[in-house]
Amino acid sequence: MARGAGGTSFVRVCDSLTCMESLPEGCCDLVYIDPPFATGKARMVAAARGGRSGFEDRWVGGLKSYLAFMHPRLEECRRVLARHGTLYVHLDWRAAHYVRVQLDTIFGSDHFLNEIIWHYRSGGVSKRWFGRKHDTILMYARQRGSHRFNQIREGLFRTEGLRYEAGGRPYKSTQRGRLYFDAKGPALTDVWDIPFLSTVSSERTGWPTQKPIALVERMIRASTKPGDLVADFFCGSGTTLLAAKQLGRRWLGCDISAKAVAIARRRLRSCFKSTSSRGPSHTRP
């Protein structure tokens, strides 16, 4: 157990369902989960001192067994969300469409917000179909209309003839006069181009399904405010918890793998030491 921003935060070795059942209803402002993808394979990497670490993503009974595993956990995700809370479920082409049906049943299809496409480039292409280079992140509100959402603007406008005033405000000349654009950049859409973690990335921890911190930061910035509680019940190497800590949010997480939790704790300790050495800092919304 460790102290987080504005309250008690923790990461522990525990089954996701057991962890969620121990929490009070409506306690989380955001839940992000990156569960097994129903690959039918073992997700393993070589450990630093020999052996292998990771987890089994094989399901006796196939997809039916996987969905039976997911359903009570998705129900608990909804229960622990605050009225203004948001759920993000990270999957790929294998099970995203099946889990979306589950979520429509649990949350109600009218509480669906987005199907976010995380597009990336990575090695390997197929000669028999288009390269599968995206994941799907399903976004649901506990109560649509009451949920928190902070519009994010970043990047560059992709339009011909764009000019800038002396103060930096972008505009385009039209027959009706100047058409102005937001100086902060275009509003983010539901397709996110964020680089995949390369094998030599400084973020790499050795955990087989580790995601870029920039990916999770974007969700936290969009759906929470400083001091909110961010939860990840398949926390793996602790990327969500680290992102929450760096953005001034409280955090909690669990994973069934003791190896994953050890990695997460090490990253968080390093973050705490770094923060302490720099002194107080401001947080982004």
N, C-alpha and C positions, 0 to 999 in steps of 0.2 A: 504494500500500500504506500502511496506517495501523495504528497500534497500538490494539488493542481491550482489553477487560477480561480480564486473565489470559493474554494470548497475542497472536499476530499475527492481525489481521483485515484483510480486503481487499475491495474492490469493483473490478471491472475489466470492460473491454469484451471479451466473449468469447461464443461460442455455448455454450448451456447444456450440451450433450452433451460438448463439448471440455473445459469446465471440470470437470465431474464426473469424467470419465475421468482427469484429472490428479490426483485426490485419492485418498488411501489408503482402503481399505475400513474401514467402521465408524467414521469420524472425526467424524460429525455426530450431535448429540444430538436435533436437530429439523430437519426440512426442510419449508419452506412454499414452494409454488410457485403462482403466479397466471399460468398460461400463456395463450396466445391461446385464445379461446372458440369458434373456428370460426364466426365471424359472417359470413364471406364479404365483409367490408368492410375498408376502410382505416380504422384508428383514428388519426385525426389531429386536432391542434388547431393554432390559429394560434400561431406563434412570436412572441416579444416584438419581434424586430427584422425582422419580415417573414418570409415563407415559412411552412412548416408542419413540425411534428415529430410523431413517433408511429411506427407500424409497420403493415405490411400483414398483415391477417388473412384473406387470400384463399388458397385451396388448389386448385391444379390437380389435378383428379381428385376434388375435393370431400371428403366426410367420410372416405373411404378413405385419402386422402393425409394428412389431418390425423392420423388414428389411427396411421398408419405413422410419422409424425413423433413422436408422443407415446410410443409403446411403448418404444423404447430409452432414452428419458429417464426414464421411470418405472422401468425396470429399474435404471438407475444410481442413482436416488433410493433404492431399496432397498439397493443395494450399499454406499453411503456412510453409511447409517444404522448407529448403534451398536445393539447387541442390545436396549438399553432405549429406543431411539429411536422417534420418531413422525413420520409423514408427514401433511401437510395439503395437499390438492390443491383449489384454488379454481376452480370452473367455474360455468356457468349451465345453463339448460334445454336448450340446443342439444346438448351433448355429455356432460353429467355421467353419464348412464346408460350410455353406451358406454365411457367411461373407467373407470367402476366395474367393468365386466366385465374390462377389462384388468388393473386392480389386483387383482381376485379371482384372476386367473390368475397374476400375478407374485408377490403376497404370500401368496396362499391366502385363501379367503373367511373362514376362521376367525381371521384377523388383522385383519379389519375391526372398527373400534371405533364409529364414528359417521358418520351423514350429517347434518352440521350445516346448518341452514337460517339464513342471514343475511337477516333480514327488514328492509326499509327502506322509507321513503317518498321518492318522487322525482316529478318532473314527468311529465306525459303519462299518459293513460289510453286504453284501447281501448273502442270501442263494439261490438266483435264478440266479445270474450272478457274474462275477469277480468284486471285489471292484473297484469303480471308484475313483481312487486316483491320478488323474493328471489333470492339466489345459493345454490349448493350447495357445501359444503366437505367433501370426503371425507377421513376420518381413519383411518389404518391404522398398526398397530404392526409394527415389524420382528419382534418376538417377543412376542406377546400373553401377558400374565401377568408379563413382565419389564419392560414399558414403564413409564415414569414418568407418574404422573398425580396432580396436586394438585387436590383438589376446590375449586371456587370458589363462594363464597356471596356474594350481593349482591342488592340490591333489597329489595322489601317483600313480605310474605306477603299473598296475596289470599284472605283468609278472613273471614267475618263473625264478629263477636263477639270479636275479638282484643283482649286486654287486656295490661297490662304491670305487672310487679311494681316495687317501689321501685327495685330495682337495674337495671331496664330489660329484664329477661328477659320475652319475650312468652309468653302462654299463652291458652288458651281453656277455658272451663268446660264440662264434660261431665257426664253422669249418673254417671260413674265418678270424677269429680274433675277436677283440672286437667290439661290436655294441654299440655305445654310445647313450645315451638319454639326453634330455635337462634337465639341473639341476633345472630348474624352475618348472618342473612337466609336465604332459601331457596337450596338448592343449584341451581347453574346447570344447565339442561337443554340439549337439542340445538337449540333455537330461540332465536336471538340477535336481539334488537331493538336495533340500533345505527344511529344516523342516517347516511344517505348524506352524502358531502361535498357541501355546497352550492357553488354557483358563487362565493360570496363568503366561503367558509370560509378562515380564516387558515392552514389546513394546505395549501391548494391550491398546487401547484407548476406547473401547466400540463400535467402528464403525463396523457394521456387516460384511463388505467385506474387511476389512483391510488386506493388504498383508505384508509379511516380508520385512524389509528394505534391507536385503541381496539380495533379488530377483531383486529389482529395481536397486540397486547399480551395479549389474552385467551388466545390459543393458546400463547404463550410462557410465560405464568404457569402454565397448566395442565400443560404437558408438559416443563418444564425446571426447573433450579435455577440459582442464581447461578454464573457461571463456565462454564456449558455453552456449546457451540458451536451457533449457529443459522445455517442456510444458506437462501438464496433464489437460485435459479438463473434466475429471470425477474424480477429485482429492480426493474425500472422505476425509479421515483423514489426508491427506497431506504427505503420505509416500514418494511419488516421489519428492516433493518439498524439504523435509528434506534431502533425499539422495543427491539431487543435491547441496544443500547448503553445506553439509558436504564434498562433493567432489570438491568444488570450482567452481561449475557451476552456471550460472544465472538460474532463474526459474520463471515460471508463471503457475497459475492454477485457476480453477474455479470449482464450483459444484452448482447444483440447490438447495442443502440442506443447509440452514443457520446453522444447527447443525454441519454438516460436516466441513464447513468453520471455524466455531468457534473452533473446535478441531484442525484443521490444523494450525490456527493462534497461538493457545496456544503452540503447539509443536514447531513451528518455533521461537516463542519468547523465549522459553526455550533454544533452540539451540543457538540463538544469545547471550543470557546471558552467556551460558557455554563457547562459543567461546571468548567472551570478557574477561571473567575471566582467561582464559588460555593464552591470548595474541595471536600474529600471529602464524599461523601453516602452514606447507607444505601440499600440496594436492597431491593425487595420480592421475596418468593418467588414 
